[in-house]
Amino acid sequence: MERLRQRADFLAAATGVKAPAAGFVLQARERADGGPARVGFTVSKKVGNAVERNRVRRRLREIVRLAHLPLRLGHDYVLVGRRAALNLPFARIAQDYEGALQRVHKRRATA
């Protein structure tokens, strides 16, 4: 899994398919190349102070790392953290992530 780092990549992913969940919003976009999947994480200042934002970001990174469903080649994914991710049980966020990933790819196949 590679990381998204440039703002242009985050903005491009925002134009793709979105799957909201309680603790985050998953945005996905298919790239033209067939390169490895890339994942980006963002948490706005509305979520809280730096400590809270970093905690949300760390939880989301770990969920992606431990996920059972593989990320597809040639796709960019962005997880936008929400304040609810601070208080939700880790297992619930992981379950929501897998459901959101399935919804994103299901919509992608029908579109």
C-alpha positions as CSV (number, residue, x, y, z in Angstrom):
1,M,0.0,0.0,0.0
2,E,1.4,3.3,-1.0
3,R,0.4,6.6,0.5
4,L,-1.1,9.7,-1.2
5,R,0.9,12.8,-0.4
6,Q,0.1,15.5,-3.0
7,R,-2.9,17.7,-2.7
8,A,-3.8,17.2,-6.4
9,D,-4.2,13.4,-5.7
10,F,-6.5,14.1,-2.7
11,L,-8.6,16.5,-4.8
12,A,-8.8,14.0,-7.7
13,A,-10.0,11.3,-5.3
14,A,-12.7,13.7,-4.0
15,T,-14.3,13.7,-7.4
16,G,-14.7,9.9,-7.3
17,V,-17.2,7.6,-5.6
18,K,-18.0,8.3,-1.9
19,A,-19.1,5.9,0.8
20,P,-20.0,7.6,4.1
21,A,-19.7,5.7,7.4
22,A,-20.1,6.8,11.0
23,G,-16.4,7.4,11.7
24,F,-15.2,8.4,8.2
25,V,-16.0,9.0,4.6
26,L,-14.2,6.7,2.0
27,Q,-13.5,8.4,-1.3
28,A,-12.2,6.2,-4.2
29,R,-11.1,6.9,-7.8
30,E,-9.8,4.7,-10.5
31,R,-6.6,5.9,-12.1
32,A,-5.6,5.4,-15.7
33,D,-2.5,3.5,-14.8
34,G,-2.5,0.0,-13.3
35,G,-0.1,0.9,-10.5
36,P,-0.4,-0.1,-6.9
37,A,-3.3,1.1,-4.8
38,R,-2.6,4.4,-2.9
39,V,-4.3,5.5,0.3
40,G,-4.5,8.9,1.8
41,F,-5.8,10.1,5.2
42,T,-7.2,13.5,6.1
43,V,-8.8,14.9,9.3
44,S,-10.0,18.5,9.4
45,K,-9.6,20.8,12.3
46,K,-13.3,20.5,12.9
47,V,-12.6,17.1,14.5
48,G,-10.6,18.6,17.3
49,N,-7.1,19.6,18.4
50,A,-3.9,18.0,17.0
51,V,-3.9,15.2,19.5
52,E,-7.4,14.1,18.6
53,R,-6.8,14.5,14.9
54,N,-3.7,12.4,15.1
55,R,-5.5,9.7,17.1
56,V,-8.2,9.5,14.4
57,R,-5.6,9.3,11.7
58,R,-3.7,6.5,13.5
59,R,-6.9,4.5,14.0
60,L,-7.8,4.8,10.3
61,R,-4.3,3.8,9.2
62,E,-4.4,0.7,11.3
63,I,-7.8,-0.3,10.0
64,V,-6.6,-0.1,6.4
65,R,-3.5,-2.1,7.4
66,L,-5.5,-4.8,9.1
67,A,-8.3,-5.0,6.6
68,H,-9.2,-8.4,5.1
69,L,-10.4,-7.0,1.8
70,P,-7.6,-6.2,-0.6
71,L,-7.3,-2.8,-2.2
72,R,-7.6,-2.8,-6.0
73,L,-4.7,-2.0,-8.3
74,G,-4.9,1.3,-10.1
75,H,-7.1,3.0,-7.4
76,D,-6.7,5.9,-5.1
77,Y,-8.5,5.9,-1.7
78,V,-8.9,8.7,0.7
79,L,-10.3,8.3,4.2
80,V,-11.7,11.5,5.7
81,G,-11.9,11.1,9.4
82,R,-14.8,12.3,11.5
83,R,-15.1,13.1,15.2
84,A,-17.1,9.9,15.9
85,A,-14.0,7.8,15.1
86,L,-12.6,8.9,18.5
87,N,-15.3,7.1,20.5
88,L,-16.4,4.3,18.2
89,P,-15.1,0.8,19.0
90,F,-12.2,-0.2,16.8
91,A,-14.1,-3.3,15.6
92,R,-17.1,-1.2,14.5
93,I,-14.8,1.2,12.5
94,A,-13.1,-1.8,10.8
95,Q,-16.5,-3.3,10.0
96,D,-17.7,0.0,8.5
97,Y,-14.5,0.2,6.5
98,E,-15.0,-3.1,4.9
99,G,-18.6,-2.3,4.1
100,A,-17.7,1.1,2.6
101,L,-15.0,-0.6,0.5
102,Q,-17.5,-3.1,-0.9
103,R,-20.0,-0.2,-1.6
104,V,-17.4,1.8,-3.4
105,H,-16.4,-1.1,-5.7
106,K,-20.0,-2.1,-6.2
107,R,-20.9,1.4,-7.4
108,R,-17.8,1.5,-9.5
109,A,-18.8,-1.8,-11.3
110,T,-22.3,-0.5,-12.1
111,A,-21.2,3.0,-13.2
